[in-house]
Amino acid sequence: MRAVFFGTPPIAVPSLLALTRVAEVVGVVTQPDRPAGRGLQLHEPAVKVKARELGIPVNQPKKVRTGELSAWLRELAPDVGLVIAYGRILPADVLSAPRLGCLNLHASLLPRYRGAAPIQWSIIEGEKETGISLMQMDEGLDTGPVYSRHVLTLAGDETTGSLTERLADLAAQVVESDLSRVVRGELVAVAQDAGLATHAPPIEREHTLVDWKRSARVIAQQVRGLSPRPGAVTSLGGKQLRLTQAVPGLAPFELLSAQVEGKRELPARDLVNGRVLVAGRILGE
């Protein structure tokens, strides 16, 4: 089986490694290098770094709708394309370039949480379980038929950081257990029930602002779902306070750690000892 892989961030790396164990990976498509950090130096995507270590040709198109990417793929003549967290919607000519089209490892139990941020929203919305769905891609946003769903139970203190790592491992397991079965025709894709669909839009600033009128449980879910980045935010003494860990408490909300604008993250005890958090000071005002 000849395969091409699409992916960008660290969550995609375990799936790339799994793909090399079940297929001949003839190419990797990833996002362009991006400036990051204080010096805004160019940083390579995690998938590019791993692909180079493995000796796999890498393509980093700035645009995917010019026809150049689909032409490159056709030259490679892959049987299948495998996509996880690539970061762009693929056009029809790219999706159809592999002989069997492109499959996506989506980090939710479709049709729930279609979209860009399924991991974050599953925690923010207080879900008890999520998982990985292996689906045939079409031109819609996570609307294609699904070959398999693999369930993962969420821990009570789950953050987006910890859940991302667990889902990355699960996705790699799905590659090894299911991809070859799809190619051999042993798994049949079943259409999603659009009536059950929910959406997971990109996280915007409006989603990060804490509304203190909401329950402690809901706020704690928001904090965990936005941790470690971008973080749930509120104001404190004219500065922004980024809440990084929290649980519902008796008071009724227990903050475990936070980061004052321009400072490093600290445990709540240190924020109290440093008189950042003091009695009578109201968060959000």
Secondary structure by P-SEA (a helix, b strand, c coil): ccbbbbbccccaaaaaaaaaacccccbbbbcccccccccccccccaaaaaaaaabbbbbbccccccaaaaaaaaaacccbbbbccccccccccccccccccccccccccccccccccaaaaaaaacccbbbbbbcccccccccccccbbbbbbbcccccaaaaaaaaaaaaaaaaaccaaaaaaccbbbbbcccccbbbbcccccccccccccccaaaaaaaaaaacccccbbbbcccbbbbbcccccccccbbbccccccccccccaaaaaaaccccccccccc
